[in-house]
Amino acid sequence: MIVGLFRWAVGIWGYSGYQTPPMHGDFEAQRHWMEITTQLPISKWYFFDLQYWGLDYPPLTAYHSWLLGKIGFWIQPRWFALGTSRGIEEQLLKVYMRATVLISEYVSYVPAAVLFNRKITKLRGVSAWESSIVLTAVLMQPATILIDHAHFQYNTVMLGLVLASMTSVLANRYLWSCVFFVGALCFKQMALYFAPAMFAYLVGVCLEPRPNVLRFLSVALVTILSFAVIFGPLLLGSLYESTKDLKLVDGLEPPPILRSLPLQIDMKSWYYPLVLQLAQSIHRIFPFARGIFEDKVANFWGCVHTIHKLNSYPIPMLQRISMLATFISILPTCMTISLFPRKELLPWALASSAWGFFLFSFQVHEKSILLPLLPMTVLLGSEGGLGSEMRAWIGWANTLGVWTLFPLLKRDELRMPYVVLTLLWTYLLGLPPSSWNLYTPRQTEVAAPTKLLHLAFYIAMLTWHILEAFVPPPTGKPDLWVVINALIGAAGFGICFLWSSWQLILRSGLMEDYFGVRIRLETLGKVDSKEQKTTKKSQ
């Protein structure tokens, strides 16, 4: 209830695109999708007016928009009238839309977070008091609240499905894990950030300690069926509508992915509407034509673009380069988690994979930072998660993450919620800028290099805020402070990626088993080498 009140209070402030015609922002995009899914045939959902917030998320988002649009249309038809409702900013509509985010989160993300926290804290022997602190930290994560409940999106539905999948893994229910993860992928394609690590883990549990063909086939079959069930209404609905109106598909232009096929598909065939709808949805879900990143995102490509403009290169070449860089970055993670498929390692693998995608993949938005922050934050519930070293790293990553969102939040007039939520969350965990106790000379549990590194970034963030607030940028460089924000953030996220990947390798026992390196991890709150070997043999 308390975390719900904070979310609702944040919703009192502005949102993306408020009074900024003609496109407005994410609030209008979500409202518009409710409009088109309730007022148009299902075959037109992915084709209608693509220049004005055309639907570009997977089918589960479309069904979600349809349900919320139906309820909203019953309350006030004017909100979702086709064409005439564009840019509407009525106060009651804002209340309704804010309520849909809150209810959607309490149906998906909140119960999933509670269940996962119970499972992981029980697995690692964490006390009930510490477990409650961890749950509060997860639910009060400032970046998630600010993006979904202030800026306005439904990311927590996807994140809740990911948490449900992770919870199923902890309970050894691998088939349910597949169902929930496919649901996450079919709600927002950004869940692909976690897909390689999750796939590698499931392959590992099918091969260790001995190959289990039945489990592998079951996982494959359930995954395929889950995709079929979710895409089924879209495809079958389009096929049904085309049989009722043979001219329905005549005016629909085939997407590039369909035109590039070596096979010539008969447009008069009965199955053409199925192929057309599937190709168009994939084309919309993966918009490669937009460019390698959006805005001034704090990742590798954003930094390179600051020095050397990437928009001068062909998009296909950038796609291949980013795909190769992403593959190389996540390969050690996937190999490690497939060789050592242990439950307690899964959050580390998901965090490392998501950091790799955020830093190197194609078409990254600054809001995608929510994905790597999720598995890192839930690690507070692991053994030693609230210890000084782990808390310092996880808190630093979250503070840095929400700090890089500030330019976006500033445009939406969300400075005050940003300050209040960030200070509240850091106060809860005893972290800067609310408390500097972890970084004092008397605190010996945090390594000296870690202290110096984190303090340098904290000082840089605070200095940036002062300069951004009081020093106007030069006339010829109006985006100077935003660019500096992105550069500092990218450097920090790169360190987070390396730290997550290194911790996964250390905790897996790979260094000890394959290289004979004796590493003691007691200060990190982990089991010693004997316990690691015992755990591995028991599996």
C-alpha positions as CSV (number, residue, x, y, z in Angstrom):
1,M,0.0,0.0,0.0
2,I,2.8,2.4,0.9
3,V,4.7,1.8,-2.4
4,G,1.4,2.3,-4.2
5,L,0.9,5.7,-2.6
6,F,4.3,6.8,-3.7
7,R,3.5,5.7,-7.3
8,W,0.2,7.5,-7.3
9,A,1.8,10.7,-5.8
10,V,4.4,10.7,-8.6
11,G,1.6,10.5,-11.1
12,I,0.4,13.9,-10.0
13,W,3.3,15.5,-11.8
14,G,3.8,15.9,-15.6
15,Y,4.1,13.2,-18.2
16,S,5.8,12.6,-21.5
17,G,4.5,15.0,-24.2
18,Y,2.2,17.1,-22.1
19,Q,1.2,20.1,-24.1
20,T,3.8,19.4,-26.8
21,P,2.0,18.9,-30.1
22,P,1.9,17.6,-32.8
23,M,3.3,14.2,-31.6
24,H,3.0,14.7,-27.9
25,G,4.8,11.8,-26.2
26,D,4.7,8.4,-24.7
27,F,1.4,9.1,-22.9
28,E,-0.3,9.9,-26.2
29,A,1.4,6.8,-27.8
30,Q,-0.1,4.5,-25.2
31,R,-3.5,6.2,-25.5
32,H,-3.4,6.0,-29.2
33,W,-2.8,2.3,-29.2
34,M,-5.8,1.9,-27.0
35,E,-7.7,3.9,-29.7
36,I,-6.6,1.9,-32.7
37,T,-6.9,-1.6,-31.1
38,T,-10.5,-0.9,-30.0
39,Q,-11.7,1.0,-33.1
40,L,-10.0,-0.9,-35.9
41,P,-10.1,-4.5,-37.2
42,I,-7.2,-6.6,-35.8
43,S,-5.7,-6.9,-39.3
44,K,-5.1,-3.1,-39.4
45,W,-3.4,-2.7,-36.0
46,Y,0.1,-2.9,-37.3
47,F,-0.6,-0.9,-40.5
48,F,-2.7,2.1,-39.4
49,D,-1.1,5.6,-39.7
50,L,2.5,4.5,-39.0
51,Q,3.7,8.1,-39.0
52,Y,1.7,8.9,-35.9
53,W,2.6,6.5,-33.1
54,G,2.1,3.3,-35.2
55,L,2.0,0.2,-33.0
56,D,5.6,-1.1,-32.7
57,Y,5.4,-3.5,-29.7
58,P,4.6,-7.2,-29.8
59,P,1.0,-8.6,-29.7
60,L,0.7,-8.9,-25.9
61,T,1.0,-5.1,-25.6
62,A,-1.7,-4.8,-28.3
63,Y,-4.0,-7.1,-26.4
64,H,-3.2,-5.2,-23.2
65,S,-4.0,-1.9,-24.9
66,W,-7.3,-3.4,-26.3
67,L,-8.4,-4.4,-22.8
68,L,-7.6,-1.1,-21.2
69,G,-9.1,0.8,-24.2
70,K,-12.4,-1.2,-24.0
71,I,-12.7,-0.3,-20.3
72,G,-11.8,3.3,-20.9
73,F,-14.2,3.6,-23.9
74,W,-17.0,2.3,-21.6
75,I,-16.2,5.1,-19.1
76,Q,-15.8,7.9,-21.7
77,P,-16.0,7.1,-25.4
78,R,-14.5,10.5,-26.3
79,W,-11.1,9.5,-24.9
80,F,-10.6,6.8,-27.6
81,A,-12.7,8.0,-30.6
82,L,-10.8,7.2,-33.8
83,G,-9.1,10.3,-35.2
84,T,-10.8,13.0,-33.1
85,S,-9.2,11.9,-29.8
86,R,-5.6,12.7,-30.8
87,G,-3.7,14.8,-28.2
88,I,-6.6,14.8,-25.8
89,E,-5.4,15.9,-22.3
90,E,-8.5,15.8,-20.1
91,Q,-7.8,15.5,-16.4
92,L,-10.1,12.4,-16.0
93,L,-8.2,10.7,-18.8
94,K,-4.9,11.3,-17.0
95,V,-6.4,9.8,-13.9
96,Y,-7.6,6.8,-15.8
97,M,-4.3,6.3,-17.6
98,R,-2.3,6.6,-14.4
99,A,-4.7,4.1,-12.8
100,T,-4.1,1.6,-15.6
101,V,-0.3,1.7,-15.0
102,L,-0.8,1.2,-11.2
103,I,-3.3,-1.7,-11.6
104,S,-1.2,-3.4,-14.3
105,E,1.8,-3.2,-12.0
106,Y,-0.1,-4.7,-9.1
107,V,-1.3,-7.5,-11.2
108,S,2.2,-8.4,-12.6
109,Y,5.3,-6.8,-11.1
110,V,4.4,-6.5,-7.4
111,P,3.3,-10.1,-6.9
112,A,6.2,-11.4,-9.0
113,A,8.7,-9.3,-6.9
114,V,7.2,-10.6,-3.6
115,L,7.4,-14.2,-4.7
116,F,10.9,-13.9,-6.1
117,N,12.1,-12.2,-3.0
118,R,10.6,-14.9,-0.8
119,K,12.2,-17.6,-2.9
120,I,15.7,-16.2,-3.2
121,T,15.9,-15.1,0.5
122,K,14.8,-18.5,1.6
123,L,17.2,-20.2,-0.8
124,R,20.1,-18.1,0.6
125,G,19.1,-18.1,4.3
126,V,18.4,-14.4,4.5
127,S,16.5,-13.2,7.6
128,A,12.9,-12.0,7.4
129,W,13.8,-8.5,8.4
130,E,16.5,-8.2,5.7
131,S,14.1,-9.8,3.2
132,S,11.5,-7.0,3.9
133,I,14.2,-4.4,3.4
134,V,15.2,-5.9,0.0
135,L,11.5,-6.1,-1.1
136,T,11.1,-2.4,-0.2
137,A,14.3,-1.5,-2.1
138,V,13.1,-3.4,-5.2
139,L,9.6,-1.9,-5.2
140,M,10.9,1.6,-4.5
141,Q,13.5,1.5,-7.2
142,P,13.5,5.2,-8.4
143,A,14.2,4.6,-12.1
144,T,11.3,2.2,-12.5
145,I,8.8,4.4,-10.7
146,L,9.8,7.6,-12.6
147,I,9.7,6.0,-16.0
148,D,6.4,4.1,-15.6
149,H,4.4,6.3,-13.2
150,A,5.8,9.8,-14.1
151,H,7.1,9.7,-17.7
152,F,4.4,7.1,-18.5
153,Q,5.0,3.6,-19.8
154,Y,4.1,0.0,-18.9
155,N,7.6,-1.5,-18.5
156,T,6.8,-3.1,-15.1
157,V,4.4,-5.6,-16.9
158,M,7.3,-6.9,-18.9
159,L,9.7,-6.8,-15.9
160,G,7.1,-8.6,-13.8
161,L,6.9,-11.4,-16.3
162,V,10.7,-11.7,-16.2
163,L,10.6,-11.9,-12.4
164,A,7.9,-14.6,-12.7
165,S,10.2,-16.5,-15.0
166,M,13.1,-16.2,-12.6
167,T,10.9,-17.3,-9.7
168,S,9.9,-20.4,-11.7
169,V,13.5,-21.2,-12.2
170,L,14.1,-21.0,-8.4
171,A,11.2,-23.4,-8.0
172,N,12.6,-25.8,-10.6
173,R,9.5,-25.2,-12.8
174,Y,11.3,-24.7,-16.1
175,L,8.2,-25.0,-18.3
176,W,6.4,-22.2,-16.5
177,S,9.6,-20.2,-16.7
178,C,9.4,-20.6,-20.5
179,V,5.8,-19.5,-20.5
180,F,6.4,-16.3,-18.5
181,F,9.6,-15.4,-20.4
182,V,7.8,-15.7,-23.7
183,G,5.1,-13.5,-22.3
184,A,7.8,-10.9,-21.4
185,L,9.2,-11.1,-25.0
186,C,5.7,-10.8,-26.5
187,F,4.9,-7.7,-24.3
188,K,8.1,-5.8,-25.0
189,Q,10.9,-6.9,-27.3
190,M,13.4,-5.3,-24.9
191,A,13.2,-8.6,-22.9
192,L,15.6,-9.9,-25.5
193,Y,18.3,-8.3,-23.4
194,F,17.8,-11.3,-21.0
195,A,17.1,-14.0,-23.7
196,P,20.6,-15.3,-24.4
197,A,21.4,-15.8,-20.7
198,M,18.0,-17.4,-20.0
199,F,18.4,-19.6,-23.1
200,A,21.9,-20.6,-22.0
201,Y,20.7,-21.4,-18.5
202,L,17.9,-23.6,-19.7
203,V,20.2,-25.4,-22.1
204,G,22.5,-26.0,-19.1
205,V,19.9,-27.5,-16.9
206,C,19.0,-29.8,-19.8
207,L,22.6,-31.0,-20.1
208,E,23.7,-31.0,-16.4
209,P,24.5,-33.3,-14.6
210,R,23.5,-35.5,-17.5
211,P,21.6,-34.9,-20.7
212,N,17.9,-34.8,-20.2
213,V,16.3,-35.2,-23.7
214,L,12.7,-35.1,-22.3
215,R,13.3,-31.8,-20.5
216,F,14.9,-30.3,-23.6
217,L,12.0,-31.3,-25.8
218,S,9.5,-30.1,-23.3
219,V,11.2,-26.7,-23.0
220,A,11.3,-26.3,-26.8
221,L,7.7,-27.4,-27.3
222,V,6.3,-25.2,-24.5
223,T,8.3,-22.2,-25.9
224,I,6.9,-22.7,-29.4
225,L,3.4,-23.2,-28.1
226,S,3.6,-20.1,-26.0
227,F,4.6,-17.9,-29.0
228,A,1.8,-19.6,-31.0
229,V,-0.8,-18.9,-28.4
230,I,0.1,-15.2,-28.1
231,F,0.5,-14.6,-31.9
232,G,-2.5,-16.8,-32.6
233,P,-5.3,-14.2,-32.1
234,L,-3.5,-11.6,-34.3
235,L,-2.9,-14.1,-37.1
236,L,-6.2,-16.0,-37.0
237,G,-8.1,-12.8,-36.5
238,S,-6.5,-11.3,-39.6
239,L,-7.2,-14.5,-41.6
240,Y,-10.9,-14.5,-40.5
241,E,-11.3,-10.8,-41.4
242,S,-9.8,-11.4,-44.9
243,T,-12.3,-14.2,-45.6
244,K,-15.1,-11.9,-44.7
245,D,-13.7,-9.0,-46.8
246,L,-11.5,-10.1,-49.6
247,K,-10.4,-6.5,-50.3
248,L,-9.2,-6.0,-46.7
249,V,-5.6,-6.7,-47.5
250,D,-5.5,-5.1,-51.0
251,G,-4.5,-1.7,-49.7
252,L,-1.9,-3.0,-47.2
253,E,1.7,-2.5,-48.5
254,P,4.0,-5.5,-47.8
255,P,6.8,-4.7,-45.4
256,P,10.4,-4.8,-46.6
257,I,11.0,-8.1,-44.9
258,L,8.4,-9.7,-47.1
259,R,9.5,-8.0,-50.3
260,S,13.1,-9.2,-49.7
261,L,12.1,-12.9,-49.5
262,P,13.5,-15.0,-52.4
263,L,10.1,-16.7,-52.8
264,Q,7.2,-15.0,-54.5
265,I,4.0,-15.3,-52.4
266,D,0.7,-15.3,-54.2
267,M,-1.3,-12.3,-52.8
268,K,-4.5,-14.1,-53.7
269,S,-3.7,-17.3,-51.7
270,W,-5.6,-18.1,-48.5
271,Y,-2.5,-17.9,-46.3
272,Y,-1.2,-14.6,-47.6
273,P,-3.0,-12.6,-44.8
274,L,-1.2,-14.8,-42.2
275,V,2.2,-14.2,-43.8
276,L,1.5,-10.5,-44.3
277,Q,0.5,-9.9,-40.7
278,L,3.4,-11.9,-39.3
279,A,5.9,-10.0,-41.5
280,Q,4.4,-6.6,-40.7
281,S,4.4,-7.2,-36.9
282,I,8.1,-8.3,-37.0
283,H,8.9,-5.3,-39.1
284,R,7.3,-3.0,-36.6
285,I,8.7,-4.8,-33.6
286,F,12.3,-4.5,-34.8
287,P,12.5,-1.0,-36.4
288,F,16.1,-1.2,-37.7
289,A,15.5,1.9,-40.0
290,R,15.5,4.2,-36.9
291,G,19.2,4.2,-36.3
292,I,21.7,2.6,-33.9
293,F,20.4,4.6,-30.9
294,E,17.9,7.2,-29.9
295,D,18.6,10.6,-28.3
296,K,21.9,10.8,-26.4
297,V,21.9,7.4,-24.7
298,A,24.7,6.5,-22.3
299,N,26.1,3.5,-24.2
300,F,29.1,2.7,-26.3
301,W,27.6,3.9,-29.6
302,G,26.5,7.1,-28.0
303,C,30.1,7.8,-26.9
304,V,31.5,6.9,-30.3
305,H,29.0,9.1,-32.0
306,T,30.2,12.1,-29.9
307,I,33.6,11.7,-31.3
308,H,32.9,10.3,-34.8
309,K,29.4,10.6,-36.3
310,L,27.9,7.2,-37.0
311,N,25.0,8.4,-39.0
312,S,27.3,8.8,-42.0
313,Y,27.5,5.0,-42.3
314,P,24.9,2.7,-43.9
315,I,22.4,1.3,-41.4
316,P,23.0,-2.4,-42.5
317,M,26.7,-2.1,-41.7
318,L,25.9,-0.6,-38.3
319,Q,23.5,-3.4,-37.7
320,R,26.1,-6.0,-38.4
321,I,28.7,-4.3,-36.3
322,S,26.4,-3.8,-33.3
323,M,25.3,-7.4,-33.5
324,L,28.8,-8.7,-33.5
325,A,29.8,-6.4,-30.6
326,T,26.7,-7.6,-28.6
327,F,27.5,-11.2,-29.4
328,I,31.1,-10.9,-28.2
329,S,30.1,-9.1,-25.0
330,I,27.5,-11.7,-23.9
331,L,29.4,-14.8,-25.1
332,P,31.4,-15.3,-21.8
333,T,28.2,-14.9,-19.8
334,C,26.2,-17.4,-21.8
335,M,29.1,-19.9,-21.7
336,T,29.5,-19.6,-18.0
337,I,25.8,-20.0,-17.1
338,S,25.4,-22.9,-19.4
339,L,28.4,-24.7,-17.9
340,F,27.3,-23.9,-14.3
341,P,23.5,-23.7,-14.4
342,R,23.0,-22.9,-10.7
343,K,19.9,-20.9,-9.6
344,E,21.8,-18.4,-7.5
345,L,23.9,-17.5,-10.6
346,L,20.9,-16.7,-12.8
347,P,20.5,-13.0,-11.7
348,W,24.2,-12.4,-12.3
349,A,23.9,-13.8,-15.8
350,L,20.8,-11.8,-16.6
351,A,22.4,-8.6,-15.4
352,S,25.6,-9.2,-17.4
353,S,23.6,-10.1,-20.6
354,A,21.4,-7.0,-20.2
355,W,24.4,-4.7,-19.6
356,G,26.0,-6.1,-22.8
357,F,22.8,-5.4,-24.8
358,F,22.4,-1.9,-23.4
359,L,26.0,-1.0,-24.2
360,F,26.4,-2.5,-27.6
361,S,23.1,-3.5,-29.3
362,F,21.2,-1.7,-32.0
363,Q,18.4,0.9,-31.3
364,V,18.9,1.5,-27.6
365,H,16.9,4.1,-25.7
366,E,17.9,5.5,-22.3
367,K,14.8,4.0,-20.7
368,S,16.3,0.5,-21.5
369,I,18.5,1.0,-18.4
370,L,15.6,-0.5,-16.4
371,L,16.5,-3.9,-17.7
372,P,20.0,-4.4,-16.3
373,L,19.0,-2.6,-13.1
374,L,16.3,-5.2,-12.3
375,P,18.5,-8.3,-11.8
376,M,21.2,-6.2,-10.1
377,T,18.7,-4.9,-7.6
378,V,17.1,-8.2,-6.7
379,L,20.6,-9.4,-5.9
380,L,20.2,-7.5,-2.6
381,G,18.2,-10.6,-1.6
382,S,21.0,-13.0,-2.1
383,E,23.4,-14.0,0.6
384,G,25.5,-11.0,1.5
385,G,23.3,-8.8,-0.7
386,L,22.9,-6.2,2.0
387,G,26.6,-6.4,3.0
388,S,28.7,-3.3,2.5
389,E,30.4,-4.4,-0.8
390,M,27.4,-5.7,-2.6
391,R,25.2,-2.8,-1.4
392,A,27.7,-0.3,-2.5
393,W,27.9,-1.7,-6.1
394,I,24.1,-2.2,-6.5
395,G,23.3,1.2,-5.0
396,W,25.9,2.9,-7.2
397,A,24.5,1.3,-10.3
398,N,21.0,2.3,-9.5
399,T,21.9,5.9,-8.6
400,L,24.0,6.2,-11.8
401,G,21.1,4.8,-13.8
402,V,18.5,7.2,-12.6
403,W,20.9,10.1,-12.9
404,T,21.4,9.3,-16.6
405,L,17.6,9.6,-17.0
406,F,17.6,13.1,-15.6
407,P,17.7,14.9,-19.0
408,L,14.6,12.9,-20.1
409,L,12.8,13.6,-16.8
410,K,13.7,17.3,-16.9
411,R,11.9,17.6,-20.2
412,D,8.8,16.3,-18.5
413,E,9.1,18.7,-15.5
414,L,9.9,15.8,-13.1
415,R,12.8,17.3,-11.2
416,M,11.1,17.1,-7.8
417,P,10.0,13.5,-8.0
418,Y,13.5,12.6,-9.2
419,V,15.2,14.2,-6.2
420,V,12.7,12.9,-3.6
421,L,12.7,9.3,-4.8
422,T,16.4,9.1,-5.3
423,L,17.2,10.6,-1.9
424,L,14.5,8.3,-0.2
425,W,15.9,5.2,-1.9
426,T,19.5,5.9,-1.0
427,Y,18.5,6.8,2.5
428,L,16.8,3.4,2.9
429,L,20.0,1.6,1.9
430,G,22.5,4.0,3.6
431,L,24.1,5.2,0.3
432,P,25.3,8.5,-1.1
433,P,24.1,11.2,-1.4
434,S,21.9,10.5,1.6
435,S,24.7,8.8,3.6
436,W,28.4,8.5,3.0
437,N,29.2,6.1,5.8
438,L,30.1,3.3,3.5
439,Y,32.9,5.3,2.0
440,T,34.5,6.6,5.2
441,P,38.1,5.5,6.0
442,R,36.7,3.6,9.0
443,Q,34.6,1.4,6.8
444,T,36.9,-1.5,5.9
445,E,34.4,-3.9,4.3
446,V,34.4,-1.9,1.1
447,A,37.7,-2.3,-0.8
448,A,39.7,0.9,-1.2
449,P,39.6,0.8,-5.1
450,T,35.8,0.5,-5.0
451,K,35.6,3.5,-2.6
452,L,37.7,5.6,-4.9
453,L,35.9,4.6,-8.0
454,H,32.4,5.1,-6.6
455,L,33.3,8.4,-4.9
456,A,34.7,9.8,-8.2
457,F,31.4,9.1,-9.9
458,Y,29.3,10.4,-7.1
459,I,31.3,13.6,-7.0
460,A,31.0,13.9,-10.8
461,M,27.2,13.4,-10.7
462,L,26.8,16.1,-8.0
463,T,29.1,18.5,-9.8
464,W,27.2,17.9,-13.0
465,H,23.9,18.8,-11.3
466,I,25.3,22.0,-10.0
467,L,26.8,23.1,-13.4
468,E,23.7,22.0,-15.3
469,A,21.4,24.1,-13.0
470,F,23.5,27.3,-12.8
471,V,25.8,27.4,-15.8
472,P,24.2,27.7,-19.3
473,P,25.8,25.7,-22.1
474,P,27.8,27.6,-24.8
475,T,25.8,29.0,-27.6
476,G,27.2,26.6,-30.2
477,K,26.8,23.5,-27.9
478,P,23.3,23.5,-26.4
479,D,23.5,19.8,-25.6
480,L,26.8,20.0,-23.8
481,W,25.5,18.9,-20.3
482,V,23.4,16.1,-21.8
483,V,26.4,14.8,-23.7
484,I,28.6,14.9,-20.6
485,N,25.8,13.1,-18.7
486,A,25.8,10.3,-21.4
487,L,29.6,10.0,-21.4
488,I,29.9,9.7,-17.6
489,G,27.0,7.3,-17.6
490,A,28.4,5.1,-20.4
491,A,31.7,4.8,-18.5
492,G,30.0,3.8,-15.3
493,F,27.7,1.3,-17.1
494,G,30.8,-0.3,-18.8
495,I,32.2,-0.8,-15.3
496,C,28.9,-2.3,-14.1
497,F,29.0,-4.7,-17.1
498,L,32.6,-5.8,-16.3
499,W,31.8,-6.1,-12.6
500,S,28.7,-8.3,-13.2
501,S,30.5,-10.5,-15.7
502,W,33.5,-10.9,-13.3
503,Q,31.3,-11.7,-10.4
504,L,29.4,-14.4,-12.4
505,I,32.7,-16.0,-13.4
506,L,34.1,-15.9,-9.8
507,R,30.9,-17.3,-8.2
508,S,30.5,-20.0,-10.7
509,G,33.8,-21.7,-9.7
510,L,35.1,-21.5,-13.2
511,M,38.4,-19.8,-12.2
512,E,39.0,-22.4,-9.5
513,D,37.9,-25.5,-11.5
514,Y,39.7,-24.7,-14.8
515,F,42.6,-22.6,-13.9
516,G,43.5,-23.7,-10.3
517,V,43.1,-20.1,-9.0
518,R,42.2,-20.2,-5.2
519,I,39.9,-17.3,-4.6
520,R,38.4,-16.5,-1.3
521,L,35.0,-14.8,-1.4
522,E,33.9,-14.6,2.2
523,T,34.2,-10.8,2.2
524,L,31.8,-10.7,-0.7
525,G,29.2,-12.7,1.2
526,K,29.6,-15.9,-0.8
527,V,30.3,-19.5,0.1
528,D,33.9,-20.7,0.2
529,S,35.5,-22.9,-2.4
530,K,34.6,-26.1,-0.6
531,E,30.9,-25.2,-0.5
532,Q,31.0,-24.3,-4.2
533,K,32.4,-27.7,-5.1
534,T,29.9,-29.5,-2.9
535,T,27.1,-27.6,-4.5
536,K,28.3,-28.4,-8.0
537,K,28.7,-32.1,-7.1
538,S,25.1,-32.2,-5.7
539,Q,23.8,-30.9,-8.9
